[in-house]
Amino acid sequence: MRAYRGCLAAATVLAALATMAAQCGDGQGGSAPGGGQGGGRPAASARSTPPSHGGKPPSGKPSPKQRATTPPDPYTGLVSVTDMRPPLEADGSHQVSCSALDSQFTVTPYHAGARWRAVALDYSPPSSQRQYSTGNIARDVVIQPSSGTLELGQSVTVHVSGRYDGEMNPADFWIIIQAPDPNWSTRVVQHFHCIGR
């Protein structure tokens, strides 16, 4: 009887071992003890990863290459003055009746389109002076047009009218034609001499 019980106990142990061996064989990635995925949790599923940006989030600011740049000024050319009427006298002046001015000249750009303006002065401008927005302006001398822009190949006829009452007798005034802006680095000076009041 004892031998029978011993055989029965041995068979029970063998059956338990066989069951454990079967569970270990099926436990790859499973929930059996010792299977490597402890706690009975299923293996995590793979997730897709967005493409990397070098570890930095994309910036909303434009790069220096994308920033808007100021286009170059197309009106940087110089100007010439031609077709002056009345014609130039031997003393370097244009003789006019200052009580009823009637003169004209043509402004033409060269090298590039030009931005120009003309100002009438009651004194001979020194060569070092380049700006004439204030000072002794001959205000009754009318210049039409007195400023503007010209494309290369264009020209404009400028009319001088009005009157000039200078303190000196005989009186003189000067018209300065300047270009380009903002420095007005070049200029043409026209000298007018009054021959009648």
MARBA-3410 file (N, C-alpha, C, O; in Angstrom, 1 decimal):
197
0.8,-1.2,0.0,0.0,0.0,0.0,0.9,1.2,0.0,0.6,2.2,-0.7 ~ 1.9,1.2,0.8,2.8,2.4,0.8,3.5,2.6,-0.5,3.8,3.7,-1.0 ~ 3.8,1.5,-1.2,4.4,1.6,-2.5,3.5,2.2,-3.5,3.9,3.0,-4.4 ~ 2.2,1.9,-3.4,1.2,2.5,-4.3,1.1,4.0,-4.1,1.0,4.7,-5.1 ~ 1.1,4.4,-2.8,1.0,5.8,-2.5,2.2,6.5,-3.0,2.1,7.7,-3.5
3.3,5.9,-2.9,4.6,6.6,-3.4,4.5,6.8,-4.9,4.9,7.8,-5.4 ~ 4.1,5.8,-5.6,4.0,5.9,-7.1,3.0,7.0,-7.4,3.2,7.8,-8.4 ~ 1.9,7.0,-6.7,0.8,8.1,-7.0,1.4,9.5,-6.8,1.1,10.4,-7.5 ~ 2.2,9.6,-5.7,2.8,11.0,-5.4,3.8,11.4,-6.4,3.8,12.5,-6.9 ~ 4.6,10.3,-6.9,5.6,10.6,-7.9,4.9,11.0,-9.2,5.4,11.9,-9.9
3.8,10.3,-9.6,3.1,10.7,-10.8,2.5,12.1,-10.7,2.5,12.8,-11.7 ~ 2.0,12.4,-9.5,1.4,13.8,-9.4,2.5,14.8,-9.6,2.2,15.9,-10.2 ~ 3.7,14.6,-9.0,4.8,15.6,-9.1,5.2,15.7,-10.6,5.4,16.8,-11.1 ~ 5.3,14.5,-11.3,5.7,14.6,-12.7,4.6,15.3,-13.6,5.0,16.1,-14.5 ~ 3.3,15.1,-13.2,2.3,15.8,-14.0,2.4,17.3,-13.8,2.2,18.1,-14.7
2.7,17.7,-12.5,2.8,19.2,-12.2,4.0,19.7,-13.0,3.9,20.9,-13.5 ~ 5.1,19.0,-13.0,6.3,19.5,-13.7,6.0,19.6,-15.2,6.4,20.6,-15.9 ~ 5.3,18.6,-15.8,5.0,18.7,-17.2,4.1,19.9,-17.5,4.3,20.5,-18.5 ~ 3.1,20.2,-16.6,2.3,21.4,-16.8,3.1,22.7,-16.8,2.9,23.5,-17.6 ~ 4.0,22.8,-15.8,4.8,24.0,-15.7,5.7,24.1,-16.9,5.9,25.2,-17.4
6.3,23.0,-17.4,7.1,23.0,-18.6,6.3,23.5,-19.8,6.9,24.3,-20.6 ~ 5.1,23.1,-19.9,4.2,23.5,-21.1,4.0,25.0,-21.0,4.0,25.7,-22.0 ~ 3.7,25.5,-19.8,3.4,26.9,-19.6,4.7,27.7,-19.9,4.5,28.8,-20.5 ~ 5.9,27.3,-19.5,7.1,28.0,-19.8,7.3,28.0,-21.3,7.8,29.1,-21.8 ~ 7.0,27.0,-22.0,7.2,27.0,-23.5,6.3,27.9,-24.2,6.7,28.5,-25.2
5.1,28.2,-23.7,4.2,29.1,-24.3,4.3,30.5,-23.8,3.5,31.4,-24.1 ~ 5.2,30.8,-22.9,5.2,32.0,-22.2,6.1,33.1,-22.8,6.4,34.1,-22.1 ~ 6.5,33.0,-24.0,7.3,34.0,-24.7,6.5,35.2,-24.9,5.6,35.2,-25.8 ~ 6.7,36.3,-24.2,5.9,37.5,-24.4,4.6,37.4,-23.7,3.8,38.3,-23.8 ~ 4.3,36.2,-23.0,3.0,36.0,-22.3,3.0,36.5,-20.9,3.9,37.3,-20.5
2.0,36.0,-20.1,1.9,36.5,-18.7,2.3,35.5,-17.7,2.1,35.8,-16.5 ~ 2.9,34.4,-18.1,3.3,33.4,-17.1,4.5,33.9,-16.3,5.3,34.7,-16.8 ~ 4.6,33.4,-15.0,5.8,33.9,-14.2,7.1,33.5,-14.9,7.2,32.4,-15.4 ~ 8.0,34.4,-14.9,9.3,34.1,-15.5,9.4,34.3,-16.9,10.4,34.0,-17.6 ~ 8.3,34.8,-17.6,8.3,34.9,-19.0,8.9,36.1,-19.5,8.9,36.3,-20.8
9.3,37.0,-18.7,10.0,38.2,-19.2,9.0,39.4,-19.3,9.5,40.6,-19.4 ~ 7.7,39.2,-19.3,6.8,40.3,-19.4,5.9,40.2,-18.1,4.8,39.9,-18.1 ~ 6.6,40.5,-17.0,6.0,40.3,-15.7,4.7,41.2,-15.5,4.5,42.1,-16.3 ~ 3.9,40.8,-14.5,2.7,41.5,-14.2,1.6,41.2,-15.0,0.5,41.8,-14.9 ~ 1.7,40.2,-16.0,0.6,39.9,-16.8,0.1,40.9,-17.8,-1.0,40.8,-18.3
1.0,41.9,-18.1,0.6,43.0,-19.0,1.0,42.6,-20.4,2.0,42.1,-20.6 ~ 0.1,42.9,-21.4,0.5,42.6,-22.8,1.6,43.6,-23.2,1.8,44.7,-22.7 ~ 2.4,43.1,-24.2,3.5,44.0,-24.7,3.0,45.2,-25.3,1.9,45.2,-26.0 ~ 3.7,46.4,-25.1,3.2,47.7,-25.7,3.3,47.6,-27.2,4.3,47.1,-27.8 ~ 2.3,48.2,-27.9,2.4,48.2,-29.3,3.3,49.4,-29.8,3.4,50.4,-29.1
3.9,49.2,-31.0,4.8,50.2,-31.5,4.0,51.4,-31.9,2.9,51.3,-32.4 ~ 4.6,52.6,-31.7,3.9,53.9,-32.1,4.8,54.6,-33.2,6.0,54.6,-33.1 ~ 4.1,55.2,-34.1,4.8,56.0,-35.1,5.3,57.3,-34.5,4.6,57.9,-33.7 ~ 6.5,57.8,-34.9,7.2,59.0,-34.4,7.2,60.0,-35.5,7.7,59.7,-36.6 ~ 6.8,61.2,-35.2,6.9,62.3,-36.2,8.3,62.6,-36.6,9.2,62.3,-35.7
8.6,63.0,-37.8,10.0,63.3,-38.2,10.6,64.3,-37.3,10.0,65.3,-36.8 ~ 11.9,64.2,-37.0,12.6,65.0,-36.1,13.0,66.4,-36.8,13.2,66.4,-38.0 ~ 13.0,67.5,-36.0,13.4,68.8,-36.5,14.7,69.2,-35.8,14.8,70.4,-35.4 ~ 15.6,68.3,-35.6,16.8,68.6,-34.9,16.6,68.9,-33.4,17.5,69.6,-32.8 ~ 15.5,68.4,-32.9,15.3,68.6,-31.4,14.7,70.0,-31.1,14.4,70.2,-29.9
14.4,70.9,-32.1,13.8,72.2,-31.9,12.5,72.3,-32.6,12.4,71.8,-33.8 ~ 11.5,72.9,-31.9,10.2,73.0,-32.6,10.4,74.1,-33.7,11.2,75.0,-33.6 ~ 9.6,73.9,-34.8,9.7,74.9,-35.9,9.3,76.3,-35.4,8.4,76.5,-34.6 ~ 10.1,77.3,-35.9,9.8,78.7,-35.5,8.9,79.4,-36.4,9.0,79.1,-37.6 ~ 8.1,80.3,-35.9,7.2,81.1,-36.7,7.9,82.3,-37.4,7.3,82.9,-38.2
9.1,82.6,-36.9,9.8,83.8,-37.4,10.5,83.5,-38.8,11.0,82.4,-38.9 ~ 10.4,84.4,-39.7,11.1,84.1,-41.0,12.6,84.2,-40.8,13.1,84.9,-40.0 ~ 13.3,83.4,-41.6,14.8,83.4,-41.5,15.3,84.7,-42.2,14.5,85.3,-42.9 ~ 16.5,85.1,-41.9,17.1,86.3,-42.5,16.9,86.3,-44.1,16.8,87.3,-44.7 ~ 17.0,85.1,-44.7,16.9,85.1,-46.1,15.5,85.3,-46.6,15.3,85.7,-47.7
14.5,85.1,-45.7,13.1,85.3,-46.1,12.6,86.7,-45.8,11.5,87.0,-46.3 ~ 13.4,87.5,-45.0,12.9,88.8,-44.7,12.9,89.7,-45.9,13.8,89.6,-46.8 ~ 11.9,90.6,-46.0,11.8,91.5,-47.1,12.9,92.5,-47.1,13.2,93.0,-46.0 ~ 13.4,92.8,-48.2,14.5,93.7,-48.3,14.0,95.0,-49.1,13.1,94.8,-50.0 ~ 14.5,96.1,-48.8,14.1,97.3,-49.5,14.7,97.4,-50.9,15.9,97.2,-51.0
13.9,97.5,-51.9,14.5,97.5,-53.3,15.3,98.8,-53.5,15.1,99.8,-52.8 ~ 16.3,98.7,-54.3,17.2,99.9,-54.5,16.5,101.0,-55.2,15.5,100.8,-56.0 ~ 16.9,102.2,-54.9,16.3,103.4,-55.5,16.6,103.5,-57.0,17.8,103.5,-57.3 ~ 15.6,103.5,-57.9,15.9,103.6,-59.3,16.3,105.0,-59.8,16.7,105.1,-60.9 ~ 16.1,106.0,-58.9,16.3,107.4,-59.4,17.6,107.9,-58.8,17.6,108.8,-57.9
18.7,107.4,-59.3,20.0,107.9,-58.8,20.8,108.5,-59.9,22.0,108.8,-59.6 ~ 20.3,108.8,-61.0,21.0,109.4,-62.1,21.2,110.9,-61.9,20.6,111.5,-61.1 ~ 22.1,111.4,-62.7,22.4,112.8,-62.8,21.5,113.5,-63.8,20.8,112.8,-64.6 ~ 21.5,114.8,-63.9,20.7,115.5,-64.9,21.5,116.5,-65.6,22.5,117.1,-65.1 ~ 21.1,116.8,-66.8,21.7,117.8,-67.6,20.6,118.9,-68.0,19.4,118.5,-68.0
21.0,120.1,-68.2,20.1,121.2,-68.5,20.4,121.7,-69.9,21.6,122.1,-70.2 ~ 19.5,121.6,-70.8,19.7,122.0,-72.2,18.6,122.9,-72.7,17.6,123.2,-72.0 ~ 18.7,123.4,-73.9,17.7,124.2,-74.6,17.3,125.4,-73.7,16.1,125.7,-73.6 ~ 18.2,126.1,-73.1,18.0,127.2,-72.3,17.6,128.4,-73.1,18.2,128.8,-74.1 ~ 16.4,129.0,-72.7,16.0,130.3,-73.4,15.6,131.3,-72.3,14.8,131.0,-71.4
16.1,132.5,-72.5,16.9,133.0,-73.5,18.3,132.4,-73.5,18.7,131.9,-72.5 ~ 19.1,132.5,-74.6,20.4,131.9,-74.6,21.4,132.6,-73.7,21.2,133.7,-73.2 ~ 22.5,131.8,-73.5,23.5,132.3,-72.6,24.3,133.5,-73.3,24.7,133.4,-74.5 ~ 24.5,134.5,-72.5,25.3,135.7,-73.0,26.8,135.5,-72.7,27.2,134.5,-72.0 ~ 27.6,136.4,-73.2,29.0,136.3,-73.0,29.5,136.3,-71.6,30.5,135.8,-71.2
28.7,137.0,-70.8,29.1,137.2,-69.3,28.6,136.0,-68.5,28.8,136.0,-67.3 ~ 28.0,134.9,-69.1,27.6,133.7,-68.4,26.3,133.8,-67.8,25.9,133.0,-67.0 ~ 25.4,134.8,-68.2,24.1,134.9,-67.7,23.1,134.8,-68.8,23.4,134.9,-70.0 ~ 21.8,134.7,-68.4,20.7,134.7,-69.3,19.9,136.0,-69.0,19.5,136.2,-67.8 ~ 19.8,136.9,-69.9,19.2,138.2,-69.7,17.7,138.1,-69.9,17.2,137.7,-70.9
17.0,138.6,-68.8,15.5,138.5,-68.8,14.9,139.8,-68.3,15.6,140.6,-67.6 ~ 13.6,140.0,-68.6,12.9,141.1,-68.1,12.3,140.6,-66.8,11.4,139.7,-66.8 ~ 12.7,141.2,-65.7,12.3,140.6,-64.4,10.9,141.1,-63.9,10.4,140.5,-63.0 ~ 10.3,142.0,-64.6,8.9,142.4,-64.3,7.9,141.4,-64.9,6.8,141.3,-64.5 ~ 8.3,140.6,-65.9,7.5,139.6,-66.5,8.4,138.5,-67.1,8.7,138.5,-68.3
8.8,137.6,-66.2,9.7,136.6,-66.5,9.1,135.6,-67.5,7.9,135.2,-67.4 ~ 9.9,135.2,-68.5,9.4,134.3,-69.5,10.7,133.5,-70.0,11.4,133.9,-71.0 ~ 11.0,132.4,-69.4,12.1,131.6,-69.8,11.8,130.1,-69.6,10.8,129.8,-69.1 ~ 12.6,129.3,-70.2,12.4,127.9,-70.1,13.7,127.1,-70.4,14.7,127.6,-70.9 ~ 13.8,125.9,-69.9,14.9,125.0,-70.1,14.4,123.5,-70.1,13.3,123.3,-69.6
15.3,122.6,-70.5,14.9,121.2,-70.5,15.8,120.4,-69.6,17.0,120.6,-69.6 ~ 15.2,119.6,-68.8,16.0,118.7,-67.8,15.9,117.3,-68.3,14.9,116.8,-68.6 ~ 17.1,116.7,-68.5,17.2,115.3,-69.0,18.1,114.5,-68.1,19.2,114.9,-67.7 ~ 17.7,113.3,-67.7,18.6,112.4,-66.8,19.6,111.7,-67.7,19.4,111.5,-68.9 ~ 20.7,111.3,-67.0,21.6,110.4,-67.7,22.2,109.4,-66.6,22.2,109.7,-65.4
22.7,108.3,-67.1,23.2,107.2,-66.3,22.1,106.3,-65.7,22.2,105.1,-65.7 ~ 21.0,107.0,-65.3,19.9,106.3,-64.7,18.7,107.3,-64.6,18.9,108.4,-64.8 ~ 17.5,106.7,-64.2,16.4,107.6,-63.9,16.8,108.6,-62.8,17.7,108.2,-61.9 ~ 16.3,109.8,-62.8,16.7,110.8,-61.9,15.5,111.4,-61.1,14.5,111.6,-61.7 ~ 15.8,111.8,-59.9,14.9,112.6,-59.1,15.5,114.0,-59.0,16.6,114.1,-58.6
14.7,115.0,-59.4,15.3,116.4,-59.5,14.4,117.4,-58.9,13.2,117.1,-58.6 ~ 15.0,118.6,-58.6,14.2,119.7,-58.2,14.9,121.0,-58.5,16.1,121.0,-58.7 ~ 14.2,122.1,-58.6,14.8,123.4,-59.0,14.3,124.4,-58.0,13.2,124.5,-57.6 ~ 15.3,125.3,-57.6,15.0,126.3,-56.6,15.6,127.6,-57.1,16.7,127.6,-57.6 ~ 14.8,128.7,-56.9,15.3,130.1,-57.3,15.9,130.8,-56.1,15.2,130.8,-55.1
17.1,131.3,-56.2,17.7,132.0,-55.1,18.0,133.5,-55.5,18.2,133.8,-56.7 ~ 18.1,134.4,-54.5,18.5,135.7,-54.8,20.0,136.0,-54.5,20.3,137.2,-54.2 ~ 20.8,135.0,-54.4,22.2,135.1,-54.2,22.9,134.0,-55.0,22.3,133.0,-55.4 ~ 24.2,134.3,-55.3,25.0,133.3,-56.0,25.4,132.2,-55.1,26.1,132.5,-54.1 ~ 24.9,131.0,-55.3,25.2,129.9,-54.3,26.6,129.5,-54.3,27.2,129.3,-55.3
27.2,129.3,-53.1,28.6,128.8,-53.0,28.6,127.4,-53.4,27.6,126.6,-53.2 ~ 29.8,126.9,-53.9,29.9,125.6,-54.4,29.8,124.5,-53.2,29.5,123.4,-53.5 ~ 30.0,125.0,-52.0,30.0,124.0,-50.9,28.5,123.8,-50.4,28.3,122.8,-49.7 ~ 27.6,124.6,-50.8,26.2,124.4,-50.3,25.4,123.5,-51.3,25.5,123.7,-52.5 ~ 24.7,122.5,-50.7,24.0,121.6,-51.5,22.5,121.6,-51.2,21.8,121.1,-52.1
22.1,122.1,-50.1,20.7,122.1,-49.8,20.1,123.5,-49.8,20.8,124.4,-49.3 ~ 18.9,123.6,-50.4,18.4,125.0,-50.6,16.9,125.0,-50.2,16.1,125.6,-50.9 ~ 16.5,124.3,-49.2,15.1,124.3,-48.8,14.7,125.6,-48.0,13.5,125.9,-48.0 ~ 15.7,126.3,-47.4,15.4,127.5,-46.7,16.5,128.5,-47.1,17.4,128.2,-47.8 ~ 16.3,129.8,-46.7,17.3,130.8,-47.0,16.7,131.9,-47.9,15.5,132.1,-47.9
17.6,132.5,-48.7,17.1,133.6,-49.5,16.5,133.1,-50.8,17.2,133.0,-51.9 ~ 15.3,132.7,-50.7,14.6,132.1,-51.9,13.9,133.2,-52.7,13.2,134.1,-52.1 ~ 14.1,133.3,-54.0,13.4,134.3,-54.8,11.9,133.8,-55.0,11.6,133.1,-55.9 ~ 11.1,134.2,-54.0,9.7,133.6,-53.9,8.8,134.0,-55.1,7.9,133.2,-55.4 ~ 9.0,135.1,-55.7,8.1,135.5,-56.8,8.5,134.9,-58.1,7.8,135.2,-59.1
9.6,134.2,-58.1,10.0,133.5,-59.4,9.2,132.1,-59.4,9.4,131.3,-58.5 ~ 8.4,131.9,-60.4,7.6,130.7,-60.5,8.3,129.7,-61.4,8.6,130.0,-62.6 ~ 8.5,128.5,-60.9,9.2,127.4,-61.7,8.2,126.3,-61.8,7.7,125.7,-60.8 ~ 7.8,125.9,-63.0,6.8,124.9,-63.3,7.3,123.9,-64.3,7.5,124.3,-65.5 ~ 7.4,122.6,-64.0,7.3,122.0,-62.7,8.7,122.3,-62.0,9.7,122.6,-62.6
8.6,122.2,-60.7,9.8,122.6,-59.9,10.5,121.3,-59.4,11.6,121.4,-58.8 ~ 9.9,120.1,-59.6,10.5,118.9,-59.1,9.8,117.7,-59.8,8.8,117.9,-60.4 ~ 10.4,116.5,-59.7,9.8,115.4,-60.3,10.8,114.2,-60.4,12.0,114.3,-60.0 ~ 10.4,113.2,-61.1,11.2,112.0,-61.4,11.2,111.8,-62.9,10.1,112.0,-63.5 ~ 12.3,111.4,-63.5,12.4,111.1,-64.9,13.0,109.8,-65.1,14.1,109.5,-64.5
12.4,109.0,-66.0,13.0,107.7,-66.4,14.1,108.0,-67.4,14.1,109.1,-68.1 ~ 15.1,107.1,-67.5,16.1,107.3,-68.5,15.5,107.3,-69.9,14.7,106.4,-70.3 ~ 15.9,108.3,-70.7,15.3,108.5,-72.0,14.2,109.6,-72.0,13.8,110.0,-73.1 ~ 13.7,110.0,-70.9,12.6,111.0,-70.8,13.3,112.4,-70.6,14.5,112.4,-70.2 ~ 12.5,113.4,-70.7,12.9,114.8,-70.4,11.7,115.6,-70.1,10.6,115.2,-70.4
11.9,116.8,-69.5,10.8,117.6,-69.1,11.2,119.1,-69.4,12.4,119.5,-69.2 ~ 10.3,119.9,-69.9,10.5,121.3,-70.2,10.0,122.1,-69.0,8.9,121.9,-68.6 ~ 10.9,122.9,-68.4,10.6,123.7,-67.2,10.4,125.1,-67.6,11.2,125.7,-68.3 ~ 9.3,125.7,-67.2,9.0,127.1,-67.5,9.3,128.0,-66.3,9.0,127.6,-65.2 ~ 9.8,129.2,-66.5,10.1,130.2,-65.5,9.3,131.4,-65.8,9.3,132.0,-66.9
8.4,131.8,-64.8,7.5,132.9,-65.0,7.5,133.7,-63.7,8.3,133.5,-62.8 ~ 6.5,134.6,-63.6,6.5,135.5,-62.4,7.3,136.7,-62.5,7.5,137.2,-63.6 ~ 7.8,137.2,-61.4,8.6,138.4,-61.4,9.7,138.3,-60.3,9.6,137.5,-59.4 ~ 10.7,139.2,-60.5,11.8,139.2,-59.5,12.1,140.7,-59.2,12.5,141.5,-60.0 ~ 11.9,141.0,-57.9,12.3,142.4,-57.4,13.5,142.3,-56.5,13.4,142.3,-55.3
14.6,142.3,-57.1,15.9,142.3,-56.3,16.2,143.7,-55.8,15.8,144.7,-56.4 ~ 16.9,143.7,-54.7,17.3,145.0,-54.1,18.4,145.7,-54.9,18.5,146.9,-54.9 ~ 19.2,144.9,-55.5,20.3,145.5,-56.3,19.8,146.0,-57.7,18.8,145.5,-58.2 ~ 20.5,146.9,-58.2,20.2,147.4,-59.6,21.5,147.5,-60.4,22.3,148.4,-60.1 ~ 21.7,146.7,-61.4,20.8,145.7,-61.9,20.7,144.5,-61.0,21.6,144.2,-60.2
19.6,143.8,-61.0,19.3,142.7,-60.1,19.7,141.4,-60.9,19.6,141.3,-62.1 ~ 20.0,140.4,-60.0,20.3,139.0,-60.6,19.7,138.0,-59.7,19.5,138.2,-58.5 ~ 19.3,136.9,-60.2,18.9,135.7,-59.4,19.4,134.5,-60.1,19.9,134.5,-61.3 ~ 19.4,133.3,-59.4,19.9,132.1,-59.8,18.9,131.0,-59.6,18.2,130.9,-58.6 ~ 18.9,130.0,-60.6,18.1,128.8,-60.4,19.0,127.6,-60.3,19.9,127.4,-61.2
18.8,126.8,-59.3,19.6,125.6,-59.0,18.8,124.4,-59.4,17.7,124.3,-58.9 ~ 19.3,123.6,-60.3,18.7,122.3,-60.7,19.5,121.2,-60.0,20.7,121.1,-60.3 ~ 18.9,120.4,-59.1,19.6,119.5,-58.3,19.2,118.1,-58.5,18.0,117.8,-58.8 ~ 20.1,117.1,-58.3,19.8,115.7,-58.3,21.1,115.0,-57.8,22.2,115.5,-57.9 ~ 21.0,113.8,-57.2,19.7,113.1,-56.9,19.4,113.3,-55.4,20.1,113.9,-54.7
18.3,112.8,-55.0,17.8,112.8,-53.6,18.4,111.5,-52.9,18.6,110.5,-53.6 ~ 18.7,111.5,-51.6,18.5,112.6,-50.6,19.7,113.6,-50.5,19.5,114.6,-49.8 ~ 20.8,113.3,-51.1,22.0,114.2,-50.9,22.1,115.3,-51.9,22.8,116.3,-51.6 ~ 21.3,115.3,-52.9,21.4,116.3,-54.0,22.8,116.6,-54.3,23.3,117.8,-54.3 ~ 23.6,115.6,-54.6,25.0,115.7,-54.7,25.5,116.4,-56.0,26.6,116.8,-56.0
24.6,116.5,-57.0,25.0,117.2,-58.2,24.1,118.4,-58.4,22.9,118.4,-58.0 ~ 24.5,119.4,-59.1,23.6,120.5,-59.4,24.1,121.2,-60.7,25.2,121.1,-61.1 ~ 23.1,122.0,-61.3,23.4,122.8,-62.4,22.9,124.2,-62.0,21.8,124.3,-61.5 ~ 23.7,125.2,-62.2,23.4,126.6,-61.8,23.1,127.4,-63.0,24.0,127.5,-63.9 ~ 22.0,128.1,-63.1,21.6,129.0,-64.2,21.5,130.4,-63.6,20.8,130.7,-62.7
22.3,131.4,-64.2,22.3,132.7,-63.7,21.5,133.6,-64.6,21.6,133.6,-65.8 ~ 20.5,134.4,-64.0,19.6,135.3,-64.7,20.0,136.7,-64.3,20.1,137.0,-63.1 ~ 20.0,137.6,-65.3,20.4,139.0,-65.2,19.2,139.8,-65.7,18.8,139.7,-66.8 ~ 18.7,140.7,-64.8,17.6,141.5,-65.1,18.0,142.7,-66.0,18.9,143.4,-65.7 ~ 17.3,142.8,-67.2,17.6,143.9,-68.1,16.5,144.9,-68.1,16.5,145.9,-68.8
15.4,144.6,-67.4,14.3,145.5,-67.3,13.5,145.2,-66.1,13.4,144.0,-65.7 ~ 12.8,146.2,-65.6,11.9,146.0,-64.4,10.5,146.0,-64.8,9.6,145.9,-64.0
END
